[in-house]
Amino acid sequence: MSTLTLYNYELDDSSYRVRLLLSMLGLDYETFAVDMVPGNEQNSPTMLAMNPLGSLPILKDGDLIFYGTEAILAYLARAYDASGTWLPGDAAIFGSVMQWLNFSASALPAAIEARKVALFGLPGDLDSLKASARRAFRIMDDHMTLRQIDGMEWFAGTGPTIADVTVFPIFALSRDFGIDHDEFPALRRWIRRFRTIKGFKTMPGIPDYH
Ligand SMILES: N[C@@H](CCC(=O)N[C@@H](CS)C(=O)NCC(=O)O)C(=O)O
């Protein structure tokens, strides 16, 4: 097996998405610490040569390099999950997982931006970003409310998939940018379940709900 290297910023919610899946898959990997704040190192020439978008995380697997968190999660699931449960092959479940990966890439960037503004002091209109984040979290909470009525515990299919992994961090960390979980009871229940997945690891800001 080739060596996996994650180009990582410890406090970055998207790097955490990949750390979560690597851990849940039981994979060994190395990390390369990128000084995102305040260094902006993800935009250095060396990093841009790997990811021209200048974003984190980046995954290197031997000669392969991937950027875009959703793509990294899908690659890891397909390459290293022999059970096939993290990215199921069943067409309906696969489609549903892809829908949430797309949601994560298209509806959650405002929340990611809100956290950067609130936590790292980067420029941005926090009120407007929080309003967009709330709209996205409301869609997630409504989805999980209906799923729970049907006796389902996860975003797609019958077990945890990369759909859960991709949407977990930025919602779980929402108190970093002033959105409380009490507004989203179905997501609160889902967070408790998510924390019980084998290999779960936490990061600063993730609630314990003790
Ligand atoms: N679309 C990106 C989202 C990840 C993302 O937004 N990364 C942020 C940190 S949370 C980043 O690297 N920002 C660098 C910058 O804004 O210069 C992906 O999925 O990889």
Ligand as a Chemical Component Dictionary entry (heavy atoms), coordinates in Angstrom:
data_LIG
# 
_chem_comp.id                   LIG 
_chem_comp.type                 NON-POLYMER 
_chem_comp.pdbx_formal_charge   0 
_chem_comp.three_letter_code    LIG 
# 
loop_
_chem_comp_atom.comp_id 
_chem_comp_atom.atom_id 
_chem_comp_atom.alt_atom_id 
_chem_comp_atom.type_symbol 
_chem_comp_atom.charge 
_chem_comp_atom.model_Cartn_x 
_chem_comp_atom.model_Cartn_y 
_chem_comp_atom.model_Cartn_z 
_chem_comp_atom.pdbx_ordinal 
LIG N1  N1  N 0 -14.398 23.374 -1.901 1  
LIG C1  C1  C 0 -13.339 23.142 -0.973 2  
LIG C2  C2  C 0 -13.785 23.537 0.381  3  
LIG C3  C3  C 0 -12.668 23.468 1.321  4  
LIG C4  C4  C 0 -12.369 24.825 1.850  5  
LIG O1  O1  O 0 -13.171 25.763 1.770  6  
LIG N2  N2  N 0 -11.192 24.953 2.391  7  
LIG C5  C5  C 0 -10.849 26.198 2.996  8  
LIG C6  C6  C 0 -10.601 25.956 4.447  9  
LIG S1  S1  S 0 -12.108 25.470 5.249  10 
LIG C7  C7  C 0 -9.586  26.721 2.375  11 
LIG O2  O2  O 0 -8.701  25.990 2.067  12 
LIG N3  N3  N 0 -9.515  28.040 2.193  13 
LIG C8  C8  C 0 -8.352  28.622 1.680  14 
LIG C9  C9  C 0 -8.576  30.018 1.241  15 
LIG O3  O3  O 0 -9.708  30.467 1.362  16 
LIG O4  O4  O 0 -7.590  30.626 0.809  17 
LIG C10 C10 C 0 -13.022 21.674 -0.879 18 
LIG O5  O5  O 0 -13.969 20.907 -0.815 19 
LIG O6  O6  O 0 -11.880 21.303 -0.834 20 
# 
loop_
_chem_comp_bond.comp_id 
_chem_comp_bond.atom_id_1 
_chem_comp_bond.atom_id_2 
_chem_comp_bond.value_order 
_chem_comp_bond.pdbx_ordinal 
LIG N1  C1  SING 1  
LIG C1  C2  SING 2  
LIG C1  C10 SING 3  
LIG C2  C3  SING 4  
LIG C3  C4  SING 5  
LIG C4  O1  DOUB 6  
LIG C4  N2  SING 7  
LIG N2  C5  SING 8  
LIG C5  C6  SING 9  
LIG C5  C7  SING 10 
LIG C6  S1  SING 11 
LIG C7  O2  DOUB 12 
LIG C7  N3  SING 13 
LIG N3  C8  SING 14 
LIG C8  C9  SING 15 
LIG C9  O3  DOUB 16 
LIG C9  O4  SING 17 
LIG C10 O5  DOUB 18 
LIG C10 O6  SING 19 
# 
